[in-house]
Amino acid sequence: MAKETEPTQDPTDDLIALLDGADRLPGAAELRSRSFDLLGLRPGASGVDVGCGAGRAVAELAERGVKAIGVDPDERMIAVARSRWPASDYRIAEASELPLADASMDGLRADKVFHELAEPERALAEAYRVLAPGGRIVLIGQDWDIFIIDSDDPALTRTIVHARADLTVSPHAARRYRNLLLEAAFGQVTVEVHTGVLTGAATLPLLAGLAEGACSAGAVTPEQADTWVAEQRQRACMDRLFVALPMFVAAATRPR
């Protein structure tokens, strides 16, 4: 299918651009702020952002006085984070092998991470290890089967959404947050759902990505994908685009 823009040379750069776009969507800043509140970290406390990407949340935690560390397995991503926020501490590592001592963190945050993990249980065991007794964990993410999109072709829309979900390692991780945390021996588990309503043209790259994924999986033809994206582009021009995206926010405490 025809893309909105030409791809960059490095796939990580494409991902950074997508994440930057997501950070600009309505409600994104408020959702990050809510995750910080749920961590409950006071100035001087230690916290780690697992899967930190380009580092925005780490920098924002530091602005709150938290001794924040960002961890990501992508060297390019960490390089960008260091260039944008040079005063912050960023390290290259996997979620299941954190370069942190036992019981050394007061808080741990993972935003849009667990859907990429084949074994989320290992990441939670590692989170339990590095958190001090009484430490807080916050997980944020979407269920990839749940995109509510207004379209003239609901059947094609369902096909696109579900096909894109099937390309994801753990598309249903977010709906499992509560049980995963309980099974990892965390306590005081809570789950919130924050639904973003997206109606502007800034949402088009997200929708184009869904269609492109479905096309690459062979679930739809390039012509179907292009037609679907063209309809959404026209809706945006007419102020008739509508997407609702539920985000799950789970919080828990390592028992003392």
C-alpha positions in Angstrom: 0.0 0.0 0.0 1.1 3.6 -0.4 2.6 5.0 2.7 2.0 8.4 4.3 5.7 9.2 4.2 8.8 7.5 2.9 10.5 5.2 5.4 13.7 6.2 7.1 16.9 4.1 6.7 16.7 2.8 10.3 13.5 1.0 11.5 14.2 2.4 15.0 13.9 5.9 13.6 10.4 5.0 12.2 9.5 3.7 15.7 10.8 6.9 17.3 8.7 9.0 15.0 5.6 6.8 15.8 6.2 7.1 19.5 6.7 10.9 19.2 3.4 11.1 17.4 1.7 9.1 20.1 3.1 11.4 22.7 1.4 14.3 21.0 -2.0 12.6 20.8 -4.8 14.0 23.1 -4.6 12.6 26.6 -1.0 11.2 26.3 0.6 13.7 28.7 -2.2 13.2 31.2 -1.8 9.4 31.0 1.9 9.7 31.7 1.2 12.0 34.6 -1.3 9.5 36.0 1.2 6.7 35.8 3.7 8.9 37.8 1.0 9.6 40.4 0.4 5.8 40.8 4.1 5.2 41.3 3.9 7.6 44.2 7.6 8.4 44.1 8.7 11.4 46.2 11.7 13.5 45.5 14.9 11.6 46.1 13.2 8.2 45.5 14.6 5.8 42.8 12.7 4.7 39.8 13.3 2.8 36.5 11.3 3.2 33.3 11.6 -0.2 31.5 11.3 0.1 27.7 12.0 3.8 28.0 12.2 4.5 24.3 13.4 8.0 23.5 13.4 8.9 27.2 10.6 11.4 27.7 9.1 9.7 30.8 12.6 9.4 32.4 13.2 13.1 32.0 9.7 14.0 33.3 10.3 11.8 36.4 13.6 13.6 36.9 11.8 16.9 36.8 9.7 15.6 39.8 12.9 15.0 41.7 13.1 11.2 41.2 16.4 9.5 40.6 15.2 8.0 37.4 16.9 5.4 35.2 15.8 4.5 31.6 16.3 1.0 30.2 15.7 -0.2 26.7 17.2 -3.0 24.6 17.6 -0.9 21.5 21.0 0.8 21.3 19.7 3.4 18.8 16.8 4.2 21.0 19.1 4.8 24.0 21.4 7.0 21.8 18.5 9.2 20.9 17.3 9.4 24.6 20.8 10.4 25.6 21.0 13.1 22.9 17.6 14.5 23.9 18.0 14.3 27.7 21.7 14.2 28.4 21.4 14.7 32.1 19.4 11.5 32.6 20.7 7.9 33.2 20.0 5.5 30.3 21.1 1.9 30.0 20.8 -0.8 27.4 19.1 -3.9 28.7 16.2 -6.3 28.3 13.1 -6.1 30.6 14.0 -9.6 31.9 17.7 -8.8 32.7 17.8 -5.4 34.3 21.3 -4.0 35.3 20.1 -3.2 38.8 20.8 -4.6 42.2 18.2 -6.5 44.2 15.7 -4.3 46.1 17.3 -1.1 44.7 14.3 0.6 43.2 11.4 2.3 44.8 9.3 2.3 41.6 9.2 0.6 38.2 7.2 1.7 35.2 6.6 0.0 31.8 4.6 1.8 29.1 3.7 0.0 25.9 6.2 -2.7 26.6 4.5 -6.0 27.6 2.8 -6.6 24.2 6.3 -7.0 22.9 7.3 -9.7 25.4 6.9 -13.4 24.6 7.3 -14.2 28.3 5.9 -11.3 30.4 6.2 -13.5 33.5 10.0 -13.2 33.3 9.9 -9.4 33.2 7.6 -9.3 36.2 9.9 -11.7 38.2 12.7 -9.3 37.4 10.6 -6.3 38.4 9.9 -8.0 41.7 13.6 -8.6 42.2 14.8 -5.0 41.7 11.9 -3.4 43.6 12.4 -2.7 47.3 9.7 -4.1 49.7 6.8 -1.6 49.4 8.0 -0.5 46.0 5.4 0.2 43.3 5.0 -1.1 39.8 2.9 0.5 37.0 2.1 -1.1 33.6 0.5 0.8 30.8 -0.7 -0.6 27.5 -3.4 -1.3 25.0 -5.2 -4.5 24.0 -4.3 -4.8 20.3 -7.7 -6.3 19.4 -9.5 -3.2 20.7 -9.4 -0.2 18.3 -12.8 1.4 18.0 -12.8 3.0 14.5 -15.8 4.6 12.7 -15.7 3.4 9.1 -18.0 2.9 6.1 -16.7 -0.7 6.0 -16.9 -2.2 9.5 -16.1 -5.8 8.3 -12.9 -4.6 6.6 -12.0 -2.5 9.7 -12.4 -5.6 11.9 -10.1 -7.6 9.6 -7.5 -4.9 9.6 -7.5 -4.5 13.4 -7.4 -8.2 14.1 -4.7 -8.9 11.5 -2.5 -6.2 12.9 -3.0 -7.6 16.4 -1.9 -11.1 15.2 1.5 -9.5 14.2 2.1 -8.5 17.8 4.0 -10.9 20.1 1.5 -10.6 23.1 -1.4 -8.6 21.7 -3.6 -9.3 24.8 -1.0 -8.6 27.5 -2.9 -5.6 28.8 -6.0 -7.5 29.6 -3.8 -9.9 31.6 -2.1 -7.3 33.7 -4.1 -7.9 36.9 -3.6 -11.7 36.8 0.0 -11.5 35.8 0.8 -9.2 38.7 -1.1 -11.4 41.2 0.6 -14.5 39.9 4.0 -12.7 40.3 3.1 -12.2 44.0 2.5 -8.5 43.9 -0.2 -7.1 46.1 -2.7 -4.2 46.2 -3.3 -4.6 42.4 -5.5 -2.0 40.8 -6.5 -1.6 37.1 -7.8 1.6 35.4 -9.0 2.1 31.8 -8.4 5.5 30.2 -10.0 5.8 26.8 -8.5 8.3 24.4 -10.9 9.8 21.8 -9.0 10.7 18.6 -10.6 12.8 15.9 -7.9 14.7 14.2 -5.4 14.2 11.3 -2.6 13.4 13.8 -4.3 9.9 14.1 -3.7 9.1 10.4 -0.2 7.6 10.8 -1.6 5.2 13.5 -4.4 4.1 11.2 -2.1 3.8 8.2 0.2 1.6 10.3 -2.7 -0.7 11.1 -3.6 -1.1 7.4 0.0 -1.6 6.4 0.4 -4.3 9.0 -2.7 -6.1 7.8 -1.6 -5.8 4.2 1.9 -7.2 5.0 0.2 -10.2 6.7 -1.9 -10.9 3.6 -5.2 -10.3 5.4 -6.2 -7.5 3.0 -5.0 -6.5 -0.5 -3.0 -3.3 -1.1 -6.1 -1.9 -2.9 -8.3 -2.6 0.2 -5.7 -1.0 2.5 -5.3 2.1 0.3 -9.1 2.5 0.0 -9.6 2.2 3.8 -6.8 4.7 4.6 -8.2 7.1 1.9 -11.6 6.9 3.6 -10.0 7.8 7.0 -8.0 10.6 5.4 -11.2 12.0 3.9 -13.0 11.7 7.3 -10.1 13.7 8.8 -10.5 16.4 6.2 -14.3 16.6 6.9 -13.8 16.5 10.7 -15.5 13.1 10.8 -12.7 10.8 11.9 -13.4 8.9 15.1 -11.1 6.5 17.0 -11.5 5.4 20.6 -8.5 3.6 22.1 -8.7 2.2 25.6 -5.4 2.2 27.6 -5.1 -0.1 30.6 -3.1 1.1 33.6 -2.3 -1.4 36.3 -0.5 -0.7 39.5 0.7 -2.9 42.3 3.0 -3.1 45.3 5.8 -5.5 46.2 4.8 -6.7 49.7 7.0 -5.7 52.6 
